[in-house]
Amino acid sequence: MNDWQRKSPLDWETYVNKLVKVVAVEKHEYEGWVLTVDPVSATIVLATFPENEKGSVSFIMGHAVQEVEILQEGDDDVKQRLARILAPEDSPAYSAEELEKRRSALKTWLETNHIPVGEQGRTLSVAGVLTIEPPYGPEQCSSANEIILARVQGLLQGYLEQHQ
């Protein structure tokens, strides 16, 4: 285990949103903004933003890291760019009122179609075997039963297409 792998998650967190140079095995060098560090493998996730090009993300496995040098602190602009890397591109932002309206309308539609639905906070629970998180689309469905998951996602997709 190398020095980098011996660090704690709190140590690694100090590198997030900073421009670093990473020296890895066989003297390979990488430079980029630290997006995150995996707490299990100590893998560093670096983002780069070459001018007039799309950004890219690279991973340096924790066991290969020999040295990490901080080159520059990230400003608010850099932090926002890094946050956008992980955000879905076409994910609309919903207000609390819009989410409440979506949840309520979906719950009513499920009940009208005789699908047992309950609420656990902001989460809808379908028949106790599937959950739907905000913003209540097919991608937010979760279930261990793949057949039920696929069917409810299909129903939800049809519902959304009719009610848009």
Secondary structure as the mmCIF struct_conf table of DSSP 4:
data_model
#
loop_
_struct_conf.conf_type_id
_struct_conf.id
_struct_conf.beg_label_comp_id
_struct_conf.beg_label_asym_id
_struct_conf.beg_label_seq_id
_struct_conf.end_label_comp_id
_struct_conf.end_label_asym_id
_struct_conf.end_label_seq_id
HELX_RH_AL_P HELX_RH_AL_P1 ASP A 3 ARG A 6
BEND BEND1 LYS A 7 LYS A 7
HELX_RH_AL_P HELX_RH_AL_P2 PRO A 9 GLU A 13
TURN_TY1_P TURN_TY1_P1 THR A 14 ASN A 17
STRN STRN1 LYS A 18 ALA A 24
HELX_RH_3T_P HELX_RH_3T_P1 VAL A 25 LYS A 27
STRN STRN2 GLU A 29 VAL A 37
TURN_TY1_P TURN_TY1_P2 PRO A 39 SER A 41
STRN STRN3 ILE A 44 THR A 48
TURN_TY1_P TURN_TY1_P3 GLU A 51 ASN A 52
BEND BEND2 GLU A 53 GLU A 53
STRN STRN4 SER A 56 ILE A 60
HELX_RH_3T_P HELX_RH_3T_P2 GLY A 62 ALA A 64
STRN STRN5 VAL A 65 GLU A 73
HELX_RH_AL_P HELX_RH_AL_P3 ASP A 76 LEU A 86
BEND BEND3 ALA A 87 ALA A 87
TURN_TY1_P TURN_TY1_P4 GLU A 89 ASP A 90
HELX_RH_AL_P HELX_RH_AL_P4 ALA A 96 THR A 112
TURN_TY1_P TURN_TY1_P5 ASN A 113 HIS A 114
STRN STRN6 VAL A 117 GLN A 120
TURN_TY1_P TURN_TY1_P6 GLY A 121 ARG A 122
STRN STRN7 THR A 123 VAL A 126
TURN_TY1_P TURN_TY1_P7 ALA A 127 VAL A 129
STRN STRN8 LEU A 130 ILE A 132
TURN_TY1_P TURN_TY1_P8 PRO A 134 PRO A 135
BEND BEND4 GLY A 137 GLY A 137
HELX_RH_3T_P HELX_RH_3T_P3 PRO A 138 GLN A 140
STRN STRN9 CYS A 141 SER A 142
BEND BEND5 ALA A 144 ALA A 144
HELX_RH_AL_P HELX_RH_AL_P5 GLU A 146 GLN A 162
TURN_TY1_P TURN_TY1_P9 HIS A 163 HIS A 163
#
